[in-house]
Amino acid sequence: MTRSSSRRAFLGSVLGAAAFPTAARAMAAPTNKRDAMLAILETPARQPYVPAAFFIHFDDAFHFGPAAVQKHLEYFRYTGMDFVKIQYERSFPPIPAIQRPEDWKQMPSYPLSFYEPMLSAVDGLVKAAKKEALVLMTLYSPFMCAGQTIGLPALTAHLARDPEPVRQGLSAITDSLMRFVKACVRVGVDGFYASTQGGEAGRFRDPAVFAQNIKPFDLVLMNEMKRSCRFNILHVCDYNGPYADFAPYVDYPGHVVNCNPRLRGRTLTWNEVTKMFGRPCMGGLDRHGRIVEGTEAEIRGAVTETLGQASRPFILGADCTLPSDVKWDNIRAAIAAAHAHQA
C-alpha cells in the first residue's frame, strides 16, 4: 500500500466515507454491520447483502498494543469489511528440551500474563469498534500451538509414536489457551475465528490419532466459545496441506464455517459444504488467486462467479489469510463487489 493511499485511508476513517465519493460508493452498505452479520444467524432469509472480510498479517511493529489497534482499524475501515477480525500474533516459543514424546510432560501452561501484549490490542479494538461491527478474536488450536513449540513434523511423529505423554502437553496448552479465551470474553469480544489443523490428508496413517489426541482438545476450547459467544467462525485451515474429507470436523462448534472446498481428489460445491456442515459458509476466493494479482474487473468477475454458485446466507472471503503484501485496493474492490451483488 502506498503512502498516499495509506493517508487516504486515515483521512477517510476520520472524516467519513463522504470525504471520498469513490470510496463511499465502494464501502457503502445498506445496514449496520453488526446487524448485517447477526442477520446471517438470526434471520437468514433477510440477509440484507453479502458481507465480506479478508485477513492479512501486519508487520511486526503492529502486532500488539495501540499500534495493533490503529492498524486493524485502518485496514477495517479502508477495505470496508463487515467485521473486525483480530490477528493472533502471540506465538508459543520453541522449547528445544522437547525431543521425545515423553518430554511433553515438561510443557508449561503459560499464565495469563503471557498473553498480555495480545490482550491489550483486543481491549483497544473492542472499545474502538464494537459499536459498529462484530469483533472476533483469532485463536489457533492446541495442536497448532504445539507445532509452534517444536515444529509440526516432530509433533506429528511424536503423536504417531507415543501419543499419551503428548496429550499431557496438549492438555497444558489447552489450559493456557482457555485462560486467554475467557479473558477475551471478559474484555467483550463477540466471538472467535477458531482455526484448527491436524486432520489433513496423509498426516497420520491412522485417523484415530486425530480423533483421540487432537480433536478432544479442540472441542474443549470451542465448546467454551460456543457457550460464551454469539458469533464464532470455524476455520478448517489447509495452510499445511489439503484434506481428504471434512467428516471429522462436521460436529465442531461454530456458527459459520470457513474452509477451502478443494479436497484431495475433488472439489466440493458450496452447496455441498453448506449441507455437510449444516450452517452458513464463508470463503469463495483463492488466497493466491485473482484477489492478489488480478485487475479490478477480474476481481469483480471472480466475486460474481463465486456468489452465483454459493448458497445463502454466505460471507465472501478467502480460504485462508491473504499474502501480507496484497494491495488493500484489491481487497476493497472484492468487498465492494460482494456488497453490490444481486442474487
C-alpha positions as CSV (number, residue, x, y, z in Angstrom):
1,M,0.0,0.0,0.0
2,T,1.4,3.4,-1.0
3,R,1.9,6.3,1.5
4,S,-0.7,8.3,-0.4
5,S,-3.3,5.5,-0.2
6,S,-2.5,5.0,3.5
7,R,-3.0,8.7,4.1
8,R,-6.3,8.5,2.2
9,A,-7.4,5.6,4.4
10,F,-6.6,7.5,7.5
11,L,-8.4,10.6,6.4
12,G,-11.4,8.5,5.3
13,S,-11.6,7.0,8.8
14,V,-11.5,10.4,10.4
15,L,-13.7,12.4,8.0
16,G,-16.0,9.6,7.0
17,A,-16.5,7.9,3.6
18,A,-18.3,11.0,2.3
19,A,-14.9,12.7,2.1
20,F,-14.1,10.5,-0.8
21,P,-17.1,9.8,-3.1
22,T,-15.4,6.8,-4.8
23,A,-14.5,5.2,-1.5
24,A,-18.0,5.9,-0.2
25,R,-19.6,4.0,-3.1
26,A,-17.2,1.1,-2.6
27,M,-17.8,0.8,1.1
28,A,-21.5,1.7,1.2
29,A,-23.6,-0.9,3.0
30,P,-27.3,-0.8,3.4
31,T,-27.4,-1.5,7.1
32,N,-25.4,-1.5,10.3
33,K,-22.5,-4.0,10.0
34,R,-23.3,-5.7,13.3
35,D,-26.9,-6.2,12.2
36,A,-25.9,-7.5,8.8
37,M,-23.7,-10.1,10.3
38,L,-26.1,-11.2,13.0
39,A,-28.9,-11.5,10.4
40,I,-27.0,-14.4,8.9
41,L,-27.8,-16.4,12.1
42,E,-31.0,-14.8,13.3
43,T,-32.9,-14.0,10.1
44,P,-31.0,-15.7,7.3
45,A,-33.9,-15.2,4.8
46,R,-33.5,-11.5,5.2
47,Q,-29.7,-11.2,4.7
48,P,-29.6,-7.6,3.5
49,Y,-26.5,-8.0,1.4
50,V,-23.5,-10.3,1.1
51,P,-21.0,-9.5,3.9
52,A,-17.3,-9.9,3.1
53,A,-14.0,-10.0,5.0
54,F,-10.4,-10.8,4.2
55,F,-7.4,-11.1,6.5
56,I,-3.7,-10.3,6.4
57,H,-0.9,-10.3,8.9
58,F,0.5,-6.9,9.6
59,D,4.2,-6.0,10.1
60,D,5.8,-6.9,13.4
61,A,5.5,-3.3,14.6
62,F,1.7,-3.6,14.5
63,H,1.2,-6.9,16.4
64,F,0.4,-5.6,19.9
65,G,-0.9,-2.7,21.9
66,P,-2.1,0.7,20.4
67,A,-0.1,0.2,17.2
68,A,-2.1,-3.0,16.5
69,V,-5.4,-1.3,17.3
70,Q,-4.7,1.5,14.9
71,K,-3.5,-0.7,12.1
72,H,-6.5,-3.1,12.4
73,L,-8.9,-0.1,12.4
74,E,-7.2,1.5,9.4
75,Y,-7.4,-1.8,7.5
76,F,-11.0,-2.5,8.5
77,R,-12.3,1.0,7.5
78,Y,-10.3,1.3,4.3
79,T,-11.3,-2.1,2.9
80,G,-15.0,-1.8,4.1
81,M,-15.0,-5.3,5.5
82,D,-18.0,-6.3,7.7
83,F,-16.4,-7.3,11.0
84,V,-13.1,-6.8,12.8
85,K,-11.0,-9.9,12.9
86,I,-8.1,-9.6,15.3
87,Q,-4.9,-11.4,14.1
88,Y,-3.4,-13.6,16.8
89,E,0.3,-12.9,17.0
90,R,1.5,-14.3,20.4
91,S,3.4,-17.4,19.1
92,F,4.4,-20.1,21.6
93,P,8.2,-20.1,22.0
94,P,10.3,-23.0,20.9
95,I,11.3,-25.5,23.6
96,P,14.4,-27.3,22.5
97,A,14.2,-29.7,25.5
98,I,11.2,-31.4,24.0
99,Q,12.9,-34.0,21.8
100,R,10.9,-37.2,22.6
101,P,7.2,-37.9,23.2
102,E,7.9,-38.3,26.9
103,D,9.4,-34.8,27.1
104,W,5.9,-33.3,26.6
105,K,5.4,-33.7,30.3
106,Q,7.6,-30.6,30.6
107,M,5.3,-28.4,28.6
108,P,4.4,-25.4,30.7
109,S,0.9,-24.0,30.9
110,Y,1.5,-20.3,30.2
111,P,-0.2,-17.9,32.6
112,L,-2.5,-15.1,31.5
113,S,0.4,-12.6,31.7
114,F,1.9,-14.4,28.7
115,Y,-0.9,-13.1,26.6
116,E,-0.9,-9.5,27.9
117,P,0.5,-7.9,24.8
118,M,-2.2,-9.5,22.7
119,L,-5.0,-8.7,25.3
120,S,-4.1,-5.0,25.2
121,A,-4.8,-5.0,21.4
122,V,-8.1,-6.9,22.0
123,D,-9.2,-4.5,24.6
124,G,-8.5,-1.5,22.5
125,L,-10.3,-2.9,19.4
126,V,-13.4,-3.8,21.4
127,K,-13.6,-0.3,22.8
128,A,-13.0,1.3,19.4
129,A,-15.1,-0.9,17.1
130,K,-17.7,-2.9,18.8
131,K,-20.4,-0.3,18.3
132,E,-20.1,-0.5,14.6
133,A,-19.1,-4.1,13.9
134,L,-18.6,-7.6,15.5
135,V,-15.2,-8.0,16.9
136,L,-13.8,-11.6,16.6
137,M,-10.5,-12.8,18.0
138,T,-8.4,-15.3,16.1
139,L,-7.4,-18.4,18.1
140,Y,-5.0,-21.2,17.0
141,S,-5.8,-24.7,18.2
142,P,-3.7,-26.6,20.8
143,F,-2.2,-28.7,18.0
144,M,-1.1,-25.6,16.1
145,C,0.5,-24.1,19.2
146,A,2.2,-27.3,20.0
147,G,3.6,-27.2,16.4
148,Q,5.0,-23.7,17.2
149,T,6.7,-25.3,20.2
150,I,8.7,-28.0,18.4
151,G,7.7,-27.9,14.7
152,L,4.9,-29.8,13.0
153,P,7.0,-32.7,11.6
154,A,8.3,-33.5,15.1
155,L,4.9,-33.1,16.7
156,T,3.3,-35.4,14.1
157,A,6.0,-38.0,14.7
158,H,5.5,-37.9,18.5
159,L,1.8,-38.3,18.3
160,A,2.1,-41.2,15.9
161,R,4.7,-43.0,18.0
162,D,3.5,-42.4,21.6
163,P,0.5,-40.1,22.0
164,E,-0.2,-40.4,25.7
165,P,2.6,-38.1,27.0
166,V,2.0,-35.7,24.1
167,R,-1.6,-35.5,25.4
168,Q,-0.2,-34.1,28.7
169,G,1.5,-31.4,26.8
170,L,-1.6,-30.6,24.7
171,S,-3.6,-30.5,27.9
172,A,-1.3,-27.9,29.4
173,I,-1.6,-25.9,26.2
174,T,-5.4,-26.1,26.3
175,D,-5.5,-24.9,29.9
176,S,-3.3,-22.0,28.9
177,L,-5.4,-21.1,25.8
178,M,-8.6,-21.3,27.9
179,R,-7.2,-18.5,30.2
180,F,-6.9,-16.4,27.0
181,V,-10.3,-17.3,25.7
182,K,-12.0,-16.4,29.0
183,A,-10.0,-13.1,29.2
184,C,-11.1,-12.2,25.7
185,V,-14.7,-12.9,26.6
186,R,-14.4,-10.7,29.7
187,V,-13.0,-7.9,27.6
188,G,-16.0,-8.1,25.3
189,V,-15.3,-9.9,22.1
190,D,-18.3,-11.1,20.1
191,G,-16.7,-14.3,19.2
192,F,-13.7,-16.2,17.8
193,Y,-12.3,-17.2,14.5
194,A,-11.2,-20.6,15.7
195,S,-8.5,-22.2,13.5
196,T,-7.8,-25.9,13.5
197,Q,-5.4,-28.3,11.8
198,G,-4.2,-31.8,12.3
199,G,-6.6,-33.8,10.1
200,E,-5.0,-33.1,6.8
201,A,-4.8,-35.9,4.2
202,G,-1.7,-38.1,4.9
203,R,-0.7,-36.5,8.2
204,F,-1.4,-39.7,10.2
205,R,-1.8,-43.2,8.8
206,D,-4.4,-44.0,11.5
207,P,-7.2,-41.4,11.6
208,A,-7.8,-42.4,15.2
209,V,-4.7,-40.3,16.2
210,F,-6.5,-37.2,15.2
211,A,-9.8,-38.3,16.7
212,Q,-8.3,-39.3,20.1
213,N,-5.5,-36.9,20.6
214,I,-6.3,-33.6,18.7
215,K,-10.0,-33.2,18.3
216,P,-10.8,-33.5,22.1
217,F,-8.6,-30.5,22.9
218,D,-10.1,-28.5,20.1
219,L,-13.6,-29.2,21.4
220,V,-12.8,-28.1,25.0
221,L,-12.0,-24.6,23.7
222,M,-14.6,-24.4,21.0
223,N,-17.4,-25.5,23.3
224,E,-16.4,-22.7,25.7
225,M,-16.6,-20.3,22.8
226,K,-20.0,-21.7,21.9
227,R,-21.2,-21.2,25.4
228,S,-19.8,-17.7,25.8
229,C,-20.1,-16.0,22.4
230,R,-22.8,-15.2,19.9
231,F,-20.8,-15.4,16.7
232,N,-17.9,-17.9,16.1
233,I,-16.3,-18.9,12.8
234,L,-14.8,-22.4,12.5
235,H,-11.8,-22.3,10.2
236,V,-10.6,-25.6,8.9
237,C,-7.1,-24.5,7.8
238,D,-5.4,-26.1,4.8
239,Y,-2.2,-24.0,5.1
240,N,-0.1,-27.2,5.6
241,G,-2.0,-29.4,3.1
242,P,-5.4,-30.4,1.8
243,Y,-8.0,-32.6,3.4
244,A,-9.4,-35.9,2.1
245,D,-12.6,-35.4,3.9
246,F,-14.3,-32.8,6.2
247,A,-16.2,-35.5,8.1
248,P,-14.0,-35.3,11.3
249,Y,-15.0,-31.6,11.6
250,V,-18.7,-31.5,10.9
251,D,-19.6,-31.7,14.6
252,Y,-17.2,-29.0,15.6
253,P,-19.0,-25.9,17.0
254,G,-19.0,-22.7,15.1
255,H,-21.9,-20.6,13.7
256,V,-20.2,-20.2,10.3
257,V,-17.6,-22.5,8.6
258,N,-14.6,-21.2,6.6
259,C,-12.7,-23.7,4.6
260,N,-11.2,-24.5,1.2
261,P,-13.7,-26.7,-0.7
262,R,-10.8,-28.2,-2.7
263,L,-10.2,-31.6,-1.1
264,R,-7.6,-34.1,-2.2
265,G,-9.0,-35.6,-5.4
266,R,-12.2,-33.5,-5.7
267,T,-13.7,-30.0,-5.2
268,L,-16.9,-29.6,-3.3
269,T,-19.6,-27.1,-4.3
270,W,-20.6,-24.5,-1.7
271,N,-24.0,-26.1,-1.6
272,E,-22.3,-29.4,-0.7
273,V,-20.2,-27.7,2.0
274,T,-23.2,-25.9,3.5
275,K,-25.3,-29.1,3.5
276,M,-22.4,-31.1,5.1
277,F,-21.9,-28.7,8.0
278,G,-25.5,-27.6,8.3
279,R,-24.6,-23.9,8.7
280,P,-23.6,-20.8,6.6
281,C,-20.2,-20.8,5.0
282,M,-17.5,-18.2,4.4
283,G,-15.0,-18.2,1.5
284,G,-15.1,-18.4,-2.2
285,L,-11.8,-16.7,-3.3
286,D,-8.4,-18.4,-3.7
287,R,-5.9,-16.7,-1.3
288,H,-3.3,-16.8,-4.1
289,G,-5.7,-16.1,-7.0
290,R,-7.2,-13.0,-8.7
291,I,-7.6,-11.0,-5.5
292,V,-3.8,-10.9,-5.2
293,E,-2.8,-10.2,-8.8
294,G,-6.0,-9.5,-10.7
295,T,-7.3,-6.3,-12.1
296,E,-10.4,-4.7,-10.6
297,A,-12.6,-6.1,-13.3
298,E,-11.1,-9.6,-12.8
299,I,-11.7,-9.4,-9.1
300,R,-15.3,-8.3,-9.6
301,G,-15.7,-11.2,-12.1
302,A,-14.3,-13.7,-9.5
303,V,-16.7,-12.4,-6.9
304,T,-19.7,-12.6,-9.2
305,E,-18.8,-16.2,-10.2
306,T,-18.4,-17.3,-6.6
307,L,-21.6,-15.7,-5.4
308,G,-23.6,-17.1,-8.3
309,Q,-22.8,-20.6,-7.0
310,A,-22.9,-20.1,-3.3
311,S,-25.8,-20.9,-1.0
312,R,-27.4,-18.1,1.0
313,P,-26.6,-16.9,3.6
314,F,-22.9,-16.6,2.7
315,I,-19.9,-14.5,3.7
316,L,-17.4,-13.7,0.9
317,G,-13.8,-14.3,2.0
318,A,-10.7,-16.4,1.1
319,D,-9.8,-19.9,2.1
320,C,-7.1,-18.6,4.5
321,T,-5.1,-15.4,5.2
322,L,-4.0,-13.4,2.2
323,P,-0.3,-12.6,1.5
324,S,0.7,-9.7,3.6
325,D,1.8,-7.6,0.5
326,V,-1.6,-7.8,-1.2
327,K,-2.9,-4.4,-2.3
328,W,-5.6,-3.1,0.0
329,D,-7.4,-1.7,-3.0
330,N,-7.8,-5.2,-4.3
331,I,-9.5,-6.3,-1.1
332,R,-11.7,-3.2,-1.1
333,A,-12.7,-4.0,-4.7
334,A,-13.7,-7.6,-3.8
335,I,-15.7,-6.4,-0.7
336,A,-17.5,-3.7,-2.7
337,A,-18.4,-6.3,-5.4
338,A,-19.9,-8.5,-2.7
339,H,-22.0,-5.6,-1.3
340,A,-23.3,-4.7,-4.7
341,H,-24.1,-8.3,-5.8
342,Q,-27.7,-9.0,-6.6
343,A,-28.7,-12.6,-6.2
